[in-house]
Amino acid sequence: MARVKAVLVPVKAFHDSKLRLAPVLAQPGRAALARELAARVILAASPFPVSVVCDDHDVAAFAESLGAAVIWTPGRGLSGAVEEGVARLADTGARVVVVAHADLPRVSSFGRIGDAGSRSPSVTIVPDRRRDGTNVIAVPVGMGFRFSYGPGSFGRHLTEAVRLGLECEVVEDDDLAADVDVPSDLELLAR
């Protein structure tokens, strides 16, 4: 049986994005960078249906201009917004949702993420380069997976998969592990 996959991209308001880059990049530059990186991630989701979860009108218009559906989730925070987005995508027939953060400068595809050969439900996680955060995670819908973003999310997401009795595959992918959070990460844009 084929597994129907969808991609969900949480996108923060561009004017509030990438605050940890403030020592080296002024607000207009941070907003432009956030917009550019989000576009890369949204376009890399093809051929899968892609939705952007957000609570900002500018982000919503931007996402729609790139052909993404918008899931409006004001006041939910990142983890709550992603959980709501996964639930709404389940209602559209998605069986597996790939959650990909909008700051991956080297992303090209999500084709093999969430396609573990197992017949049982499984979680696929791509940690960041520091093995602290969760850059990409694929979860089966309807299992009650609780997202927990922020520092240490990689470990918490592994623990959540175990709590639910789900198989878990950790994918080491240099391109998907690269994200832009701190000034030293800007070197990834030059590659």
Residue pairs with C-beta under 8 A, 6 or more apart in sequence:
3 95
3 96
3 114
3 115
4 93
4 94
4 95
4 96
5 48
5 94
5 95
5 96
5 97
5 98
5 114
5 115
5 138
6 48
6 49
6 50
6 51
6 89
6 92
6 94
6 96
6 97
6 98
7 45
7 48
7 49
7 50
7 51
7 97
7 98
7 99
7 100
7 110
8 50
8 51
8 52
8 53
8 71
8 82
8 85
8 86
8 89
8 97
8 98
8 99
8 100
9 38
9 41
9 42
9 45
9 50
9 51
9 52
9 53
9 63
9 68
9 99
9 100
9 101
9 102
10 52
10 53
10 54
10 78
10 81
10 82
10 85
10 99
10 101
10 102
11 34
11 38
11 52
11 53
11 54
11 56
11 59
11 62
11 63
11 102
12 34
12 54
12 56
12 59
12 78
12 102
13 54
13 55
13 56
13 58
13 59
14 31
14 34
14 35
14 56
14 58
14 59
14 62
15 27
15 31
15 58
17 30
17 31
17 33
17 34
18 25
18 30
18 33
18 34
18 103
18 180
18 181
19 30
20 181
20 182
20 183
21 30
21 33
21 180
21 182
21 183
21 186
22 30
23 183
24 183
24 186
25 33
25 183
25 186
33 180
33 189
34 102
34 103
35 62
37 102
37 103
37 104
37 105
37 180
38 52
38 59
38 62
38 63
38 102
38 103
39 62
39 66
40 104
40 105
40 107
41 100
41 101
41 102
41 103
41 104
41 107
42 50
42 52
42 63
42 66
42 67
42 68
42 102
43 66
44 100
44 104
44 107
44 108
44 109
44 110
45 68
45 98
45 100
45 110
48 98
48 110
49 69
49 92
49 94
50 67
50 68
50 69
51 68
51 69
51 70
51 71
51 85
51 88
51 89
52 59
52 60
52 63
52 68
52 69
52 70
52 71
53 71
53 73
53 81
53 82
53 84
53 85
54 60
54 63
54 70
54 71
54 72
54 73
54 81
55 72
55 73
55 74
55 75
55 76
55 81
60 70
60 72
63 69
63 70
64 70
71 81
71 84
71 85
71 88
71 89
73 80
73 81
73 84
73 85
76 83
76 84
78 147
78 149
78 150
79 146
79 147
79 148
79 149
79 150
82 99
82 147
82 149
83 145
83 146
83 147
85 97
85 99
86 97
86 99
86 139
86 141
86 145
86 147
87 141
89 97
89 141
90 97
90 141
90 142
94 141
95 140
95 141
96 114
96 138
96 139
96 140
96 141
97 114
97 138
97 139
97 141
98 110
98 113
98 114
98 136
98 137
98 138
99 136
99 137
99 138
99 139
99 147
100 107
100 110
100 135
100 136
100 176
101 134
101 135
101 136
101 179
103 179
103 180
103 181
104 135
104 136
104 175
104 176
104 178
104 179
105 178
105 179
105 180
105 188
105 189
106 174
106 175
106 176
106 178
106 188
106 191
107 175
107 176
108 175
110 136
112 171
113 124
113 126
113 136
113 138
113 171
113 176
114 124
114 138
114 139
115 124
116 122
116 124
116 167
116 169
118 167
120 166
120 167
121 140
121 143
121 166
121 167
122 140
122 166
122 167
122 168
122 169
123 137
123 138
123 139
123 140
123 145
123 157
123 161
123 166
123 167
123 168
123 169
124 136
124 137
124 138
124 168
124 169
124 170
124 171
125 134
125 136
125 137
125 138
125 154
125 157
125 158
125 161
125 168
125 169
125 170
125 171
126 134
126 135
126 136
126 137
126 170
126 171
126 172
126 173
126 176
126 177
127 133
127 134
127 135
127 154
127 170
127 177
128 134
128 135
128 154
128 177
128 179
128 181
129 177
129 178
129 179
131 154
132 151
132 152
132 153
132 154
133 149
133 151
133 153
133 154
133 179
133 181
134 149
134 153
134 154
134 157
135 176
135 177
135 179
136 171
136 176
137 147
137 157
139 145
140 166
143 164
143 166
144 164
145 160
145 161
145 164
145 166
146 160
147 157
147 160
148 156
148 157
148 160
158 168
158 170
161 167
161 168
162 168
178 185
178 188
179 185
180 186
180 188
180 189
